[in-house]
Amino acid sequence: MPPKHITEDTTSANVQPSQTSHETSQTHQERPPRTSPPNHIFVGKKPVMSYAMSAMVQLAQSGEIVLKARGMVISRAVDVAEIVTKRLGNNTFEVRNIKIDTERLGDGDDVRNVSTIEISVAKKPQ
């Protein structure tokens, strides 16, 4: 049996490829303005070393960072601070301040308390 040739019918498509790629590139460029300072790192569900390396880059540029976390990832923020000060920093960084707080989330009957932490890490004085 001879091989079948597959042909693509482009006449039925109403959208031109140049328009879709241009439109999607515009939507990806639009970002909400950043409301937090650039030296604040919000710790989430990524691996710990991802945040630790980000913290090292920020510390090299600005000299001080603030690690922020809520809820279940508070322990991950503490791990990042320990890795930066003890393992990666070669004893050149220190924890300056730790702030703990509670935020109330939700509306009406679904209000719950969520713990938060902010850890300030900076270069040690010479």
Long-range contacts (C-beta under 8 A, 24 or more apart in sequence): 37-66, 38-62, 39-64, 39-65, 39-66, 40-65, 40-66, 40-68, 41-65, 41-66, 41-67, 41-68, 41-80, 42-68, 42-69, 43-67, 43-68, 43-69, 43-73, 43-76, 43-77, 43-80, 44-69, 44-73, 45-73, 48-76, 48-79, 48-80, 48-83, 49-83, 51-76, 51-77, 51-80, 52-80, 52-83, 52-84, 52-88, 55-80, 55-84, 55-121, 56-84, 56-88, 56-89, 59-84, 59-89, 59-93, 59-121, 59-122, 59-123, 63-122, 63-123, 64-96, 64-120, 64-121, 64-122, 64-123, 65-120, 65-121, 65-122, 66-118, 66-119, 66-120, 66-121, 67-117, 67-118, 67-119, 67-120, 67-121, 68-116, 68-117, 68-118, 69-116, 69-117, 70-103, 70-114, 70-115, 70-116, 70-117, 71-114, 71-115, 74-115, 74-116, 74-117, 77-117, 77-119, 78-117, 78-119, 81-119, 81-121, 84-121, 85-121, 91-124, 92-123, 92-124, 93-121, 93-122, 93-123, 93-124, 94-121, 94-122, 94-123, 94-124, 95-119, 95-120, 95-121, 96-120, 96-121, 96-122
